[in-house]
Amino acid sequence: MAKQESNCEGSSVVSDLINFLNACPTAFHAVDEAKKRLRSAGYEQVLEREDWKLEAGKKYYFTRNYSTIVAFAIGKKFVAGNGFHIVGAHTDSPCLKLKPVSKVAKGGYLEVGVQTYGGGLWHTWFDRDLTIAGRVIVREEKDGVVSYSHRLVRIEEPIMRIPTLAIHLDRDVREAFKVNAQSHLLPVLATAVKAELNKVAAESDQSKETTSINSKHHSLLLQLLADKLGCEPEHISDFELQACDTQPSLVAGAAKEFVFSGRLDNLCMSFCSLKALIDATAPESNLEDETGVRMVALFDHEEVGSDSAQGAGSPAMLNTLSRITHSFTTDSKDKHEDNHQPKLHGGLVIKHNAGQRYATNAVTSLIFREIARNHSLPVQDFVVRNDMACGSTIGPILASGVGIRTVDVGAPQLSMHSIREMCAVDDVKHSYEHFKAYYQEFTDLDAKIKVDV
């Protein structure tokens, strides 16, 4: 009887894992799903930018960038100096992330430019039914007041595919299939003919401003996203999206002994640690005699080194431990690539890298772009080619060491690191005006952006 109950319990956990995996195509969705489960279990959200008023015997969680989540339950007998019981995992997995300028048209096809994220086995991405998912920054206006919110999106049906060549066009493929990440990994979205027949905005239209979202991404793709989000394409200010396999996770094998799924590294451990914490703190009595703090930390960016504001290399964990401890310290009450080639005279360059060699993300770049738009200042995007090494800046170091939101920018120049370097006079002016406006307007603009709420 006990064995039968154990089998039923194990089957329930696996079934729950499958549901978790199928709900989490991206790190953002994994955090969203974890947040829903924690709230249902009685966990209360705290915000990092606010003072924490914690109580023994209570349960809390917070998110950072909506791609990292930390949850903790404080024992009834916890006092400052007692221990923390922590299980850590990560929310990210190797994938193909859309470039800031993803619009590629070649050979009569509309293709989507992507960056490789992590050390993926990229040959396994060919001939798969792909879709996209992630987060979109949406511009909203109510009663004349403009705000920006991040919205999660997932297109369920297959919309892209990375095709392999026919065997008669590549006779050596059976002996050696070598993937060039820059030229081979280009998901096909549609044919140019079909897109035009469907009366999608002409891809060759150059009349729109170069800063328009339509100039960076296929109109067909933007319309798909807008339809899913229930907004207009022009309300999409920016996004962080990735290609996803549409085949669902499932239990398989002749004896039903395997889980076939993507993203098992590391969503499996994320799920297990999260469920363990929730279940171990479900009855309030489980914290009655607890002298420590039970915690789970699910970090982003492990696949690329963890050095980011929301990675394990950030001070998120240290800050959390310190804030919990201080809340229970009695003597302290203080509340004190072609599409991305920089051009001279083109304004400040926002630098992107899926591997976090640059610290820019959709939220931080949005702030910089909005300041530029408000002052009619030009701005550019830069991504290094997938088949070349990427440099870095102090941005990731500050982001990971301090946990501050960061955008990596710089003025374009020639002969960099030479004894005599070269830049444009206009870019010196653009840079000055951009930074000055940043100092003056950041606080007001930041108040309009909603992410970790």
N, C-alpha and C positions, 0 to 999 in steps of 0.2 A: 504494500500500500504506500509506504514511504517513498519507494522507488518510483511508483507511478506518479505521485504528487511532484516529485523532483523533475521527472520528465516533462510534465505539464508546465511547470514553472519555467524550465529551460526553453521549452517551445514558445512560451509567451514572451520571454526576453528576446529571443531571436526574431519573432514576429514584430516586436516593437522596434528592434534594430532595423529591420527592413523598412518599416514605415519612416523611421528617422532618416535613413539613407535616401529614400525616395523624395523626402521633403527638403533635402539639403544639397542642391546642385553646386552651391558656392559657399564660401566662408560666411558671407552675409546671411544667407538662408540658414546656415547652421546656427549662427548666433540667434537669429529670429526664432527658430524652433526651440532652442535651449531656453530662451526667454519665456516663451509660452508655457513650457513645461514647469519652469521655476515659479512662475506666477500662479499657475494652477495648484502648485504645492505649497502656496502660502509665503513665498519669498517676496520681499519688498525691494523695489528698485531704489538705489541711491545714486546720486549724480556726482561725478568726480569734482565738478566745479563748485559744489556746495558743501557746507559743513555737514558732517555726519553725526546724527544723534542716535547712537546705537544702544541697544539694551541686551543684557544677558538673556539667553533663552529665545532670542529672535533670529530670523533668517533674512539674508540680504543678497543682492547681486548688483553688479554694474556692468555696463558695456563700454568699450573704447573703440571708436571708429566703426562701431557696429560689426566688427569682424573679430573682436576679442571679447570674451565674457568671463567674469570672475564671480563666483557665488560662494557664500560662506554662512555657516550656522554657528552661533556663539553659544557655548555651553552655559548652563545656569550658574555654574560655579567658577566660571572663568574670571581671572584677575590678571592684571598686567604682569607679564613675566612668564605666564603659562605658555604651553606649546600650541603649535598650529599643525593640523593634519591635512596635508595638501596632496592632491593628485593633479598632475598637469598633462595636457595633451595639446593638439593643435587642430585648427579648423580648416587649414588650407591643404591643397593637393596640387601636384603638377597639372598644368592645363595650358590652354592657348588663350591669351587675353587680347581683346581688341585694342588696336593702337589708337592713339588720340586722333589720328586721321586714318580711318579704316577704309576709305573709298578707294578701290582699285578696279579699273576697267581694262581688260586685256583680252584680245582674241575673240571679241563678241560676248564675253561673259562679265557679269558683275561679281567681283571677288571681294573678300573681306580681309584686310590686313590684320595680322595678329602677331603678338609677341609670345615667345616661349617663356613659361613660368615654371621654375624648378627643373629638376633633372628627369624629365619625362621620357618614356620610350616612344618617341614621336612616330615611329613607323606603325605603331598600333592605332594611330588616329586616322589612317587612310581608309577609305571606303566604309566609313561609319556614318550613320544617320545622326547629324548634329543639329543642335539648336543653340540658343544663347540664353544666358541668365546673369543676374548681378544686381547692381543698384543704379538708379537713375536720379540725377538731381533735377527736380522739377520746379519751374518758376510758377508761383501761385500769386494771385492778386485778389484781395477782398476788400471792398470799401476803399479802394484807392491805395491800399497798403500792400507792398510787394514783400513776399517772403520766399524762402527756398527750403524744400524738404527733400530728403532722400527717400525714394520709394523702391522697394524690391520688385523685381520683375523676372518672369520666367515664361518663355514661349514654349508651350508643351510639345507642339508638333515639330517634326524635322523640317528645317528650312535651309540647311547647308550640308555640303559634303566635300571632302578632299579626295578627288578621284586619283587613282593610279593610272599609269599609261597602259595601253593595250600591249600584250606580250610581243606582237610583231614590231612594235615601235621601240621596245627596250629589251633586246635579246639577252642582256646580261643580268636582268633583274633577279632571276632565280638563283644566281650565284652570289650576287652582292647588291643589296638594296640600300643605297646610301642616301639619307635624307639631308637635303640642304634646307635648313630651317627658314632661310630668307625667301627662296624662290619656289620651294615645293609646298610649304604649309600655307596655302591660300584657299580657304574654303570658298566654294562656288555658291553664290546666293541665288542667281538667276541668269538668264540670257538677256542681253541688252535689248533684243528684239521684243521679247515678251514683256519686259519692263515698260517699254515704250508703248506697246499695244494696250497695256493696262493703264496708260496715261499717267505713269509716274513722272514726276518732274524730270525733265531732260538732264541726263548726267553730264552732257557737254555744255550746259548753260553756265557761262562765266559772268553773267550780269550781277549775280549776288555778291554781297560782301564776302571777302575771304575769311572773315571771322565768323560767318554764319555756320550754324551746325550742319546745314545742308551742304556746305562746301567740303565738309570733312567726312561725312558718312552718306551712304546711299539713301536716297529718299525712300526707297522701298523698305529698307531696314528701319528707318525712323518711323515710318507709318505703322509698321508691325508693332513697334514698341509703344507708340502713342495709343493704338487701338487697345493694347493690353492694359495700359495704365489709365485709360479713359481721359486722355488729355489731347491737346493738339501738338503736332510735331514741333512747332516753334516754341512750345513751352519746355521742351527738353533742353536744359542748359549744358549738361555734361553727363557722363556716365562712366562706370567701371563694369564692363561686361566681359564674359568669357564664353568660349565654345564649350558645349556640354554634350555628352552622349545621351541620346534619348532612350536607350534600352534600360528598362527599370532594373533595380536590384531584386534578387529573388533567392530563395532556397532551392538548391538544385543537386544534381547527382543521382545516380540510380537508387541510392539509399537515403536521398534527401539529407545529405551530410555536409554539404558545402553552401557557402554564401557566394554567389556570383554578383559582383558589384564593382563599380568604380568607387574611388575615394575611400576605400577601406583604410588606407593610410591617409589620415589618421582619424577619420570620423568614427571608426569602430571603437577606438579607445576614448574618444570624446563622448560618445554615447554611453559607454560603460561607466565611465567615471561620473558623468552627470546623473545617470539613473541611480548609481550607487549612493551618491550624496542625497538625492531626493528621497530615496527609500529609507536610508539610514536616519533621516530626520523627519520622517512623516508623522509618527505619533509624537506629540510634544514631550511625552515622558522620556523619549530617547535622549533629550538634552538635560534632563533633570540633574543627573549626576555627572554630566560632562564638564571637565575642568578646562578643556582646550577649545579650539576653533576648528571646525571641519570645513574644508575648502576645496573647490575644484577651480582650476584655471585653464581655460581653453584659448590658446594664443594663435594669432595669425602669423604668417610669414616664416614659419619654421623651414619650409622647403627652400627658402632662399637665404638662410643664415640667421634669421630672428632679429636682425639689427634694424628695428623700426620702432616707431612710437607705440605700436600695438603688438610688437614681437616680444618674445621672452627676454630678449636683451634689453628691453626698456625697464624703467623703474616702476612699472605698474605693480609688480608683486611686492617690491620693497615698500612702496608707498602704502599699499593696502595693509600690510602687516603693521606698519608704523601708525596708520590712522586708527586701526582697531585697538592697538595697544594704548594709544593716547586717550582714546575714549573711555578707558577704564583705569586711567592713572588719576588718583584722587587729588594730587597737588597741582594739577594743570587744568585750568578752565579757559585758556585763551581761545578766542575765536578769531584771533588776529588772522632718316632714309629717303627716298625721293620726296615723299610727302612731308618729310620732316627735316629738310635741309635749311639751316639758318641762313638768312640773307642780311647783308649789311644794310643799314637804314630801315630795317624791318621791325625794330623795337626789341624789347626784352624777350629772351627765349625761355620758355618754361620747359624744363627738362624732365622727361619721363623715363622710367625704367622698371619693367615688371619685376626685375630681380632686386629692387630696392637699392640700387647703386645711387639712385636719386630718390628723394623722400616725398616727391609730389604725389598727391592723390586727387580724386575728383573734387573733394570739398575744398582743399587748399588752393587748387588751380582755379576753381570757380571764383574765389575771393579775389584773386589777382586779376582774372579776366573781367570781372564786373567793375573793378576800379578802372581798368583800361577803357572799358566801354563808356563809363560815365564821363571820361575825360577825352574821348576820341583818340586814345593812344594805341598804336599798333602793338601787337603781341604775336609771338611765334611759338611753335611747338618743336621739340627735338626728341627723337628716339634714335639710338644707335642701331645700326643694322643687326639683324639676328646672327649674322655670320662674322661679326667683329666683336672684340672685347670692349667693354664699357668702362669709362673712367668713373670717378666718384667725386664727392664734395664733402664739406663738413655737415651738410644737411642730414644725411643718415646718422652721423655720429651724434649730433644734437638731438635728433628725433628719438634715437634709441637710448641715449644717456639721460635725457631730461623728460622725454615723453611729450614734448611740445609738438603741436601740429606744424608741419613744415612744407614749404614749396621751394623747390630748387630753381633758381632763375639766374640768368646772366646775359650780358650784352654780347652779341656775336663779334668775333674777331678772327683775324688771320695771323699766322706765324706764332700761335700760342706756344709759350715757353721758350721762344727765341729771345736773343739778347735785345732785339728790336721787334716789337709786336705792332699790330695794326687793328684799328677799329674805326667806326664811322662817327663823325661829329654829331650827326642826328641822333645816334643811339646814346651818346652821352646825355643829350638833352632829354630824350625819351626816358632814360633810366632815372634821372633826377626827378622829373615830374611824376613818374610812377611811384617812386619811393616816398616822395613828399605826400602825395595823395593817400598812400597806404597809411602813413602815420596819422593823418587827419581823419580818415574815414573808416578805418578797420573796425572800431568798436561798434558803430552804428550798423555796418554791414553784417558783422558777425552775429549780432542779435537777431537778424532775420533768417539765419540758417539753422535748420532743425535736423539734427542727426540722432544723437543719443538721448532721445526723449521717450 
